[in-house]
Amino acid sequence: MTPDRRRDAAGMTHLRQDVAFGPDQARVDAVLDALAGLTRIGVAYSGGVDSATLLALATLALGCDGVVAVLGVSPSLASAERAAAHEVAGFIGAPVVEVSTREGDSPAYRANGPDRCFHCKDELFTRIDDEVVKAYQLDAVAYGENADDAQRPDRPGARAAVNHQVLRPLAEAGLDKAAVRRVARALALPCADKPAAPCLASRIPHFQEVSPEKLAQVETAEAALRGLGFRDCRVRHHGDVGRVELLPEDLGRAVSGTLRERVLRAVTDAGFRFAAVDLAGIQSGAFTLPLVSVRHG
């Protein structure tokens, strides 16, 4: 299969070359030094702050021609996230290579156990190995794991990265999530303060099958909620029920006045029968952490 190549930046970068990173300078220098010996690197890229920061640092180390952003495209990637990823790469000046991934063909992925992310990342890194490394003459592939994620038990995708010998320069340099965001702000990346945006499959409870239809329902409902001004939101798929997670400060207005009816329609128009607003707010790893914590306890 031939990768879908979309070059956004034509070698132009908006990154300043003289950025000072303050307390994070030594760790940033460690990332730059780790990349400096390479000629061309592929960055597994989503447009989130971690992968974008790695992409930007790789561009500073190797130049625009020495970096390729590899974006995996499948039904689990929301179209808005796909468009935003291209915009950020355009700011950085890195070309984007889109690779169609077929994790949905895997029974293990569809079964949606706590290791679902392993099967997704394994598919992505396999596609990169098969379709991109030789075509773009890459010396190595890296991904944006940060030092915090490296300590979390609910990140099975890290095992796939190890299996494929994918580099993790941010984690190796000790850059945690807060430091990554500081570096991104110093670089003026458009996604520096972007909320985390896990893939759409993360909205489906474990051991309930992942399907394109469910992913489409979640994407439609979340897009409608963002259209109502909820900048950060999740819609968890519980069959007929769409469980809405919002920032704590947004909970009151979501269930008050005329906006309550619009929130209800945003969810039911996506194909859910019922809408529920979760008073706990947004919960990272809510489905996976309880399962892997028991397993590792």
C-alpha positions in Angstrom: 0.0 0.0 0.0 1.3 3.5 -0.8 1.1 6.1 2.0 -1.1 9.1 1.4 1.4 11.9 1.2 0.2 15.4 2.1 2.8 18.1 2.3 1.5 21.1 4.3 4.6 23.2 5.0 6.8 23.2 1.9 9.9 23.4 4.2 8.8 26.6 5.9 8.9 26.8 9.7 7.5 29.3 12.1 9.8 28.0 14.9 12.3 30.4 16.4 15.8 29.1 16.5 16.9 31.1 19.6 14.3 29.9 22.1 15.3 29.8 25.7 13.7 27.0 27.7 14.5 28.1 31.2 14.4 25.3 33.8 13.8 22.8 31.0 16.8 23.7 29.0 19.0 20.8 30.0 16.3 18.3 29.2 15.5 19.9 25.9 19.3 19.8 25.1 19.2 16.1 25.9 16.4 15.6 23.4 18.3 17.6 20.7 21.5 15.8 21.4 19.8 12.4 21.1 18.4 13.4 17.7 21.4 15.2 16.3 23.2 12.1 15.1 20.3 11.1 12.8 19.8 12.2 9.2 16.1 11.7 8.9 13.5 10.7 11.5 9.8 9.8 11.4 7.7 11.0 14.3 4.5 9.0 15.1 2.3 12.1 15.2 -1.2 12.8 16.4 -1.2 16.6 16.7 -1.4 16.5 20.5 1.0 18.4 22.5 3.4 15.5 23.2 3.9 14.4 19.6 3.9 18.0 18.3 6.6 19.1 20.8 8.7 16.1 19.8 8.1 17.0 16.1 9.1 20.6 16.7 12.3 19.6 18.6 13.2 17.1 15.9 12.8 19.9 13.3 15.1 22.2 15.3 17.7 19.4 15.5 17.5 18.1 11.9 15.8 20.8 9.9 12.5 20.5 8.0 13.9 18.1 5.5 15.1 15.8 8.2 11.7 15.1 9.8 8.5 13.4 8.6 5.3 13.4 10.7 3.5 10.2 10.3 -0.2 10.4 11.0 -2.2 7.2 11.4 -5.8 7.6 10.0 -8.6 5.3 10.9 -12.2 5.5 12.2 -10.8 6.1 15.7 -9.3 9.4 14.6 -11.9 12.3 14.7 -11.9 14.4 11.6 -11.4 17.6 13.6 -8.3 16.1 15.2 -7.0 15.1 11.8 -7.4 18.6 10.4 -5.9 20.2 13.6 -2.8 17.9 13.3 -2.1 19.2 9.8 -2.4 22.8 10.9 0.1 22.3 13.7 2.5 20.4 11.4 2.2 23.3 9.0 3.2 25.7 11.7 6.2 23.6 12.6 7.2 23.2 8.9 7.2 19.4 8.9 5.7 17.3 6.0 2.9 15.0 7.0 2.6 11.4 5.7 -0.9 9.9 6.3 -0.9 6.1 6.7 -4.2 4.2 6.8 -4.2 1.9 9.7 -6.5 -1.2 9.9 -6.6 -2.0 13.6 -10.3 -2.5 13.2 -9.6 -5.7 11.2 -8.0 -7.2 14.3 -10.3 -9.3 16.5 -8.1 -8.5 19.5 -8.5 -4.8 19.0 -12.3 -5.1 18.4 -12.6 -7.2 21.6 -11.5 -4.0 23.4 -9.6 -5.5 26.4 -7.3 -3.3 28.5 -4.6 -4.0 25.9 -6.5 -2.4 23.1 -3.9 0.4 22.8 -1.2 -2.2 22.3 -2.9 -3.6 19.2 -3.6 -0.1 17.8 0.0 1.1 18.3 1.3 -2.2 17.0 -0.7 -1.7 13.8 0.6 1.9 13.4 4.2 1.0 13.9 3.9 -2.0 11.6 2.5 0.3 8.9 5.3 2.8 9.4 7.9 0.0 9.2 6.3 -1.5 6.0 5.3 1.7 4.2 7.3 4.7 5.4 10.7 3.8 6.6 12.1 2.7 3.2 10.1 5.2 1.2 11.4 8.2 3.2 14.8 6.7 4.0 14.3 7.1 7.8 17.1 6.3 10.2 14.6 5.9 13.1 11.1 6.3 14.3 10.1 8.1 17.5 7.0 8.8 19.4 6.0 11.4 22.0 5.7 9.4 25.2 6.5 11.7 28.1 8.0 10.8 31.5 4.7 10.8 33.3 3.1 8.4 30.7 6.1 6.1 31.0 5.1 5.5 34.7 1.4 4.8 34.0 0.2 1.2 33.9 -2.6 2.0 31.5 -0.4 2.7 28.5 0.1 -0.7 26.8 1.0 1.1 23.6 4.4 1.6 25.1 5.0 -2.2 24.8 4.4 -2.0 21.0 6.9 0.8 20.7 9.5 -1.3 22.5 8.8 -4.2 20.2 9.3 -2.0 17.1 12.4 -0.3 18.5 10.7 3.1 18.5 12.5 5.9 20.2 11.0 7.9 23.1 13.3 11.0 23.4 10.9 13.0 25.7 10.6 10.3 28.3 14.3 9.4 28.1 15.2 13.1 28.8 12.8 13.2 31.8 10.3 15.7 30.3 7.0 15.2 32.1 3.7 16.5 30.9 4.0 19.9 32.6 7.5 20.3 31.1 6.3 19.3 27.7 3.6 22.0 27.9 6.2 24.6 29.0 8.4 23.7 26.1 5.4 23.8 23.7 4.5 27.3 25.0 8.1 28.5 24.6 8.0 27.3 21.0 4.6 29.0 20.5 3.0 25.8 19.3 -0.7 26.3 18.5 -1.5 23.1 20.5 0.5 24.1 23.6 -2.6 24.3 25.8 -4.7 21.8 23.8 -6.6 19.4 26.1 -5.7 15.7 25.9 -7.6 14.0 23.1 -7.5 10.3 23.4 -8.7 8.3 20.4 -12.4 7.7 20.0 -12.1 4.1 21.0 -11.2 5.1 24.5 -14.9 6.1 25.0 -16.1 2.5 24.7 -16.0 0.4 27.9 -13.6 -2.5 27.9 -14.9 -5.8 26.6 -17.6 -4.1 24.6 -16.8 -4.3 20.9 -15.3 -1.4 19.1 -17.1 -0.7 15.8 -17.1 2.1 13.2 -20.7 2.8 14.1 -20.0 3.4 17.8 -17.0 5.5 16.9 -19.1 7.6 14.6 -21.7 8.1 17.3 -19.1 9.4 19.7 -17.5 11.7 17.2 -20.8 13.2 16.2 -21.9 13.8 19.8 -18.6 15.3 20.9 -18.4 17.6 17.8 -21.9 18.9 18.7 -20.9 19.5 22.3 -17.8 21.4 21.2 -20.1 23.5 19.0 -22.0 24.4 22.2 -18.8 25.8 23.7 -17.6 22.8 25.7 -13.9 23.0 24.9 -13.1 19.7 26.6 -15.5 16.8 26.6 -16.0 13.1 26.3 -19.0 11.1 25.4 -18.7 7.5 26.8 -20.6 4.9 24.8 -22.9 2.8 27.0 -25.3 1.3 24.5 -28.4 3.5 24.4 -26.8 5.9 26.9 -24.3 8.6 26.0 -22.5 9.5 29.2 -21.2 13.1 28.9 -18.0 14.0 30.8 -17.2 17.7 31.0 -14.8 20.0 32.9 -16.1 20.6 36.4 -16.7 24.3 35.8 -19.0 23.4 32.8 -21.2 21.0 34.6 -23.6 23.6 36.0 -24.4 25.3 32.7 -24.7 22.0 30.9 -27.8 21.1 32.9 -29.3 24.6 33.3 -31.7 26.6 31.2 -32.1 26.2 27.5 -28.5 24.7 27.2 -29.7 21.5 28.9 -32.1 20.8 26.0 -29.3 21.5 23.5 -26.9 19.1 25.3 -29.6 16.4 25.2 -30.1 16.9 21.5 -26.4 16.9 20.8 -26.2 13.3 22.3 -29.6 11.9 21.1 -29.1 13.3 17.5 -25.9 11.2 17.4 -28.0 8.0 17.8 -28.1 7.6 21.6 -31.5 7.2 23.2 -30.5 8.8 26.5 -28.0 11.4 27.6 -26.4 11.4 31.1 -24.1 14.1 32.5 -21.4 12.5 34.8 -21.0 14.7 37.9 -17.4 13.4 38.3 -16.4 15.3 35.2 -13.6 14.3 32.8 -11.8 11.1 34.0 -8.5 10.1 32.3 -8.1 6.4 32.1 -11.5 5.8 33.7 -12.1 2.5 31.9 -8.5 1.1 31.9 -6.9 2.1 35.1 -9.2 0.1 37.4 -8.5 -3.1 35.4 -4.7 -2.7 35.1 -4.4 -1.6 38.7 -6.0 -4.8 39.8 -3.7 -6.8 37.5 -0.6 -5.0 38.7 -1.6 -4.9 42.4 
